Amino acid sequence: MTLTHNDNTTWADSATDEPTVGGLNDTGRAIVAELNRTGVLVDLSHVADSTQRAALAASTSPVLFSHSSARALNDHPRNVADPVLELLRDNGGVVQLTFVPYFISAEVAEWGKELQAERERLGLSAQSWTWPRAPRPGEDPARVAEEFATAFAASADDRLRRWTEQHPHPEVTVAQVADHVEHAREVAGRDHIGLGGDYDGVDHQPVDLADVSGYPVLLRELADRGWSRADLEALTGRNVLRVLREAEQRATEPLWPTVPLR
């Protein structure tokens, strides 16, 4: 369970909102404790740096960053700073490096700011797109996807379309994604990294990573950089499975020593 999304909760600060709590308050720490007790992973993607640190200090089980990248390579608030990666290593958790272009590339992040400024200049909604709905039982997923695409195209403004034609979206390469993965390994260690592409969360992905069939392209890039089979197995699942197991095992441990009844 992620502690926030793009906005604060009453007990935790988000990475993309104005801080109000200062990380976690007492309720937030109690929620982390309850998640630990019940074996639910604490997800620190989307939360502020202060919240990351507070949750890592409070959690007695390994935590997860489900889809974040390395702030040392792109100073984006959704990315994880090196000191937090070190705390994550000590906690035993995992950061799943994401493919979101805005998090990977400073150039794309700057383009996004310029696009937002143009939307504001044109008097358009700050929200550039809405979340697509899931197919209902028995409904054709392709028809639902087509419905969303049609609605999205209809909502586009011709003036904004002309701007994007004149200012095309910068592309992100597999090599840039691999740079983030390698950096996280250097700081947190091989046993504390994974992949979280966020394919249902953005409208643009890096070249050769347009959908899940692109994962082998990234793995080949890492293999060409000297990653072993064991390294890639750890990255693509074994590390996260370990965290899931540990969270479950710790949840089954008694909170207090058992005392025999008289």
N, C-alpha and C positions, 0 to 999 in steps of 0.2 A: 504494500500500500504506500503510494507516494504521499508525503505529508502535506504537500500543496500542489496546485497546478500553477497557472500563470498568475494567480492572485493569492494574497495572504489568506490563511485561515485565522480564526481568532486566537490560535495557540501556536502558530508557526509562520515565519516570514518566507515569502516566495522570492526566487531569484529575479523576477521581473515585475516586482511591485515595490512600493515605498515601504521600508521596514517600519514595523509598529511594535513588535514583540521583543526584538533583540535576539532572535534565534528561536528558542523555545521557552515558553513559560511553564509553570508547574503542571498545567493541564497537558501541555505538549510532552513533557517528560513522563507523565503518567500514561499517556497514550503509547509512547515508545515502550514502556515497561509492559503494557498489556499486549502489545504486538509480540514482544519477546516471549511472554508467557504462553501465548497461544500458537507460537510457531509461524507467525506471519512475518515475511521479510519487510524491513523498513526500507523504502525506496527513497533515495535522496536526490534523484534527478528532479529538477524544477525548484528545489528549495535554495534559499540564500546561503552564501558561504557561512554566515553565522549559524544558521540552522544546521548545516552539515556538521559543523564542529560540535554543536551542542548535542546533536543526535548521536554522533560517534562517541561522545563522552558518556552519554546516558545508556547506550545500548549494550546489553550483555551478550548479544548474538551478532554474527556477521551481518552487515548491511549490504545493500545493492544500490548502485547507480544504474538504472535500467537503460538510459539513453542520454549520455553526456560525452563530451570530448575534453581535450586538454587545453586549459586556459593558457599555458605557457606558449602554445603555438597560435592561439587566437584569443584575445582578451574579451571573450563574450561571457555575460553573466550566467549563462546556462552551462558553461564549462567548469571543470574542476581544477583548482589550483594545486600546484605541487605539494605544498604543506598538507593539504587535505588528502592527497593521494598517499602521502606517508602515513597519515593517521588511519587511512583505510587499510593499508598493509598491516598495521599493528592490530587493527580490529578483525582482520581475517576476511574482509568482504571483497566485493568485486565491482569494478567499474566497467560497464558495457559501452564501448566506444561507438558513437553513433555516426551516421553518414550525412546528417543534415548540413547542407552547404553553408548555411549561415553560421554554424558552429565551427565548421572546418576551416573556412577561408575568411580572412579579414576583408578581402576584396568583395566577396559576396555580401558580407555583413554591411559594408559601406553602401553597396548598391541597394540593399534593403532599406537603409535609412533614407536614401535619396528617393526611392519609390514612395515611402511613407510621406515624405515632405511634399511630393507631387500630388499625392492623394489629398492631403490637407489643403494644398493650394487650389485644387479643383473642387473642394467642398464635398469630397466623397467620404463614405464611411471608413473609419479606421480599420475595420475588419475586411480584409481583402477576399475572404472566402469563408464558407460555413462548413461545419463538419457534415460529411455525407451520412445519411441514415443507413442502418443495416437492413438487409432484406428481411421481410416478414416470412414466417413459416410458409413454405410452398411457393414463394415468390422467386422469379427468375433473377439471380444476382446481376446478370448482364443488363437486364431492363432497368434495374435500379441504378446501376452505374451510368447508363445512358441518360436517365432522368436527371441525375445530378449534373452530368456534363452539360446538358442542355440548359439547365437553370443557371449554371455557372457562366456559360457563354452569354446568356441573356442579360446577366447582371453586369457584365463588363462594360466599361465606358469607352466610347470611341476615342476620346481625348487621351485617356490613360493608355489605350492600346497603341496609339501613335507614339506616346512617350516610350513605351517598352520596345517598340520597333526601332526607335532611335537610340535606345540605351539597353541593348540586349543583356539578359541575365548572364553574368560570368559563369563559366563552367568550372567545376571542381573535378580533379582527377583521382583515380584510384591511388596513385602515389601519395597524394596529399592525405587521404584517409589513412593510408598505411603509416604515414609520419606520426599521426596522432596515436595510433595503436602502439607503435614502437616507443614513443615517448612515455606513454602510460606504463609500459613494461619496464622501462629503464628506472622509473621512479617508484612504482608500486610493486614491481616484481611479476614474474610470469604467472604466478598462481592467483593473481588478483585482477585479471583483465578478462573481458569478454566482448561480444559484439551485440549491439542493439540498433539495428538499421533505422528504426522509426519509419517504416514504409507506409503506415497509415496516418502519419502525422504531418507530412509536408506535401507540397505540390510539385517539387522538383528534387531530383536526386543526382549524384555525381555521374559523370560519364562512365559507362560500363557497369553501373550499379543501379540501373533504372528499376529493377525488380529483384526478387530473391534469387533469380537464376544467376545474378552477378556475383554472389558470394565466392564461387571458385576463382573468379578473376582476382579478388582481393587476396585470397589465400595463396594464389600463384605468385602474386607480387611479394608477399611476405616470404614465401619459400625461396624466391630468387634472392632475397636479402639474407638468407641463411637460416631462416626459421626451420626447426626440425619438425618431424611428424608429431612428436610428443608436444612441442610448443603449440602447434596448430590444434591438436586435440584439446589441450587445456583451454585455449582461446575460444573454441567453438562449442563448448558445452561442459567439459569436465569441471571447470572452476565453478560455474554456476550450480551444477549438480551437488558439488561439495558444500556450497553455502546453504542450499536447500536442506541437505541432510543434517548439517550442523544445527540449523535453526529448529528443525523438527526434534532432534535429539535433546537439545537444551530445553525445549518446551516440555518434554516428558519428565525432566528432572524436578523433584519436589522443591518448592520455594523455601521451605523450612525443614529442618531435620524432623523426621517422624518420631513421635514419642508414644510408646506403647500405652494403651489404655489400662487402667487398674480395675 
